[in-house]
Amino acid sequence: MVHQTIEKYQLKRLVRYLCEIISVSRSGYYNYFTEKSAQKHAARDAADEEVKDIILKAYHFRRRKKGACQIKMTLENQYQITYNLKELVAL
């Protein structure tokens, strides 16, 4: 949000102020936009897409809708994949 505001209104000198408002350190703000950080974000997004496809496959197993607990059991019993229930709910 800070980055979008700075880019849109060209407020390069207000980075410190905007970071203070949302309680983010300046170093954390700049670190978020480094190349290394961008690669981590891309890798995490790719991994999430793979997990999403597997979970959708379990969700549509036998063409019945399921809740989080049933998806977890289907993944364990049919696909031999173990996920934490909290991870299923978060996705």
C-alpha positions in Angstrom: 0.0 0.0 0.0 2.8 2.4 0.8 4.6 1.5 -2.4 1.5 2.1 -4.5 0.9 5.5 -2.8 4.5 6.6 -3.3 4.5 5.5 -7.0 1.1 7.1 -7.7 1.7 10.5 -6.1 5.5 10.5 -6.5 6.1 11.0 -2.8 9.6 9.6 -2.5 10.5 11.8 0.5 7.6 10.5 2.6 8.7 6.9 2.9 9.6 7.3 6.6 6.3 9.0 7.5 4.2 6.5 5.6 6.0 3.5 7.2 5.5 5.0 10.6 1.8 5.3 10.0 1.4 1.6 9.2 4.0 0.5 11.8 6.5 -0.9 9.3 10.2 -0.3 9.5 11.9 1.4 6.6 14.4 -1.4 6.2 11.6 -3.9 6.2 9.8 -1.9 3.5 12.9 -1.7 1.3 13.8 -5.3 1.9 10.3 -6.4 0.7 11.1 -5.1 -2.8 14.5 -6.6 -3.2 15.1 -9.2 -6.0 15.8 -11.9 -3.4 12.5 -11.2 -1.7 10.6 -11.1 -5.0 12.0 -14.6 -5.8 10.8 -15.9 -2.4 7.4 -14.5 -3.0 7.2 -16.1 -6.5 8.3 -19.5 -5.2 5.8 -19.3 -2.4 3.0 -18.4 -4.8 4.0 -21.3 -7.1 4.0 -23.8 -4.2 0.6 -22.5 -3.1 -0.8 -23.0 -6.6 0.4 -26.7 -6.5 -1.2 -27.2 -3.1 -4.4 -25.6 -4.3 -4.7 -28.0 -7.3 -4.2 -31.0 -5.0 -6.8 -29.7 -2.5 -9.3 -29.1 -5.3 -8.7 -32.6 -6.6 -9.5 -33.9 -3.1 -12.5 -31.6 -2.8 -14.1 -32.9 -6.0 -13.2 -36.6 -5.2 -16.3 -38.7 -6.0 -18.1 -35.6 -7.0 -19.2 -34.7 -3.5 -18.5 -31.4 -1.7 -16.5 -31.7 1.5 -15.4 -29.7 4.4 -11.9 -29.1 5.7 -11.8 -32.3 7.8 -13.1 -34.5 5.0 -10.6 -33.0 2.6 -7.8 -33.7 5.0 -9.0 -37.4 5.4 -9.3 -37.7 1.6 -5.8 -36.4 1.0 -4.4 -38.8 3.6 -6.3 -41.9 2.5 -6.5 -41.6 -1.2 -3.4 -39.5 -2.1 -1.1 -40.3 0.8 -0.5 -36.6 1.4 -0.5 -35.1 4.9 -1.4 -31.5 5.4 -2.1 -29.6 8.6 -5.7 -28.8 9.0 -4.8 -25.1 9.6 -3.0 -25.0 6.3 -6.2 -26.3 4.5 -8.4 -23.7 6.1 -5.9 -20.9 5.3 -5.9 -21.7 1.6 
